[in-house]
Amino acid sequence: MAQKREPCLEGFLQRTNSLEEKSRLVSAFRERQSSKNLLSCENSDPGARFRRTETDFSNLFAQDLLPAKNGEEQTMQFLLEVVDILLNYVRKTFDRSTKVLDFHHPHQLLEGMEGFNLELSDHPESLEQILVDCRDTLKYGVRT
């Protein structure tokens, strides 16, 4: 019984490969890559992927994240949001058309410009407020 071999990219650039063969190999590679579970969590279902969903963080606090019981989904969504904030910051950092510094005098920041608040609360902040603070901190920092 002949065993069907999965196409591989070895020899992809060989002269003897026809254009059709190269196209077939590329298609097979892309299909295989798209079916791989690149962002899967080790402890979860092997077919699961990190999917970003609309999550209301205004009623969630740090105590709702892992290691809290049933906190895996909230933790994943929160971290995906943090990664999104950081990726946007990195993207802006390398964009030459953006300012190096969005300068504001300290008294402007203290007056609560755009909700920016340097006061520390006695009560825990919601995850939404933490995300807002992350954005503001990166917004008013020097992009180097």
N, C-alpha and C positions, 0 to 999 in steps of 0.2 A: 504494500500500500504506500503510495507516494505521499510524503508529508509536504503540505503547502508551507512554503517559507514566506515570511513577511519580508517585503522589499526593504532593502537598506540603502543608505546613501554611499556606501563604499563604492568607489569607482565612478561616482557621479560625473566627474569631469573627464572621464576617459574619452578619448577621441572616437572610440568605436560605438559609443552610445548615440543613438539617433535622438533627434529632437523630441519625438514622441515618447521615447523611453525616459528621457530626462524629465519631461512633463509629468509622466506617470509617477516617477520617483518623488518629485516635489509634491504632487497631490497626495501620495500615500504618506509622506512625512508630515504634511500639514494636518491631515486627518488624524494621524496618530498623536500629534502634539495637542490638537484640540480635545482629544478624548482623554488625555492624561489629566490626572488630578493634581495640578501643580500647586494649588493653594489649599489642599485638604488638611484638615486637622488630624493628627495621628490617632486621637482617641475617638473620633467620630466615624460615621459610616464612610467607607472608602469612596463612595460616589458623591458624597457631599462636597460642596464648594462654599467658600466664603461669598455670600451674596449680600449686597448692601440693600437694606430695607429702610423705609422711612420709620424712624424711631423718635418718639417724643422723649427727649432727655430732661425736660423741665421737671419731671416728677421722679427722676432717678438720681440716686446719690452713690458715692463711692462704696457704701455698704451693700449696694445691689449688684456689684461686680464680683467676679471670682475673687476669693474662694467661697463666696456666698452660694448657698444651695440654689440651683436653677439659675445661676448668674452667667452661664456660658454665652447665651445669645446676646444679652445686654453688653457683656464684655467685648464680644466680637464686633458688634455694631459700633460701640464707642471707640474701639481701637481703629476700626476702618475709617471712622470720621477723623480721628487724630492723624492718621496716615494721609488722608486727603488734604487736611490743612497743611501738613508738612510738605507734601508734594507740590501744592500750589505755591508755597513759599519758595521752594527750591526753583520752581519754574520761573517765578518772578525775579529771583536773584540773578538768573542768567539772562534775563531779558534786558538788553541794553537801553531800552526806551523807558524803563522805570527809574524812579529816583533812588539814589543810594540811601537817602534819609528823608523821611516825612517828618520834618522838624516841627516841634511844638514846644513852647516854653513850659517849664515845669508847672507854673501856676495855671496854665491852660489845662494841663492833664489833671491837676488836682481839682479843678472846677468841674470835673466830670465830663470832659469832652467825649461825645458819642458813647456815653455809658461807661467810659474808662474810669475805674475806681481803684485807687491804691490802698483803700482802707481794708483791713482784715476783719472779717465778720466773726462773731462769737459762735455762730451757727454754721453747720456744714453747708457748702454751696452745692447746688444741683450740678449734674454733669453738663447740662446746657450752659451754665455760667462758666464752668471750667473750659469748655470749648470756646466760648466768647473771649475769655481771658487769654487763651492760647493765641487766638487770631489777633487780638489787640497787641499782645506782647510782640508778636512777629511783625505786625504792621508798623509799630513805632520803634522798632529796633533798627540798627544800622545793617544794611545789606552789603556784606563784603565777600 
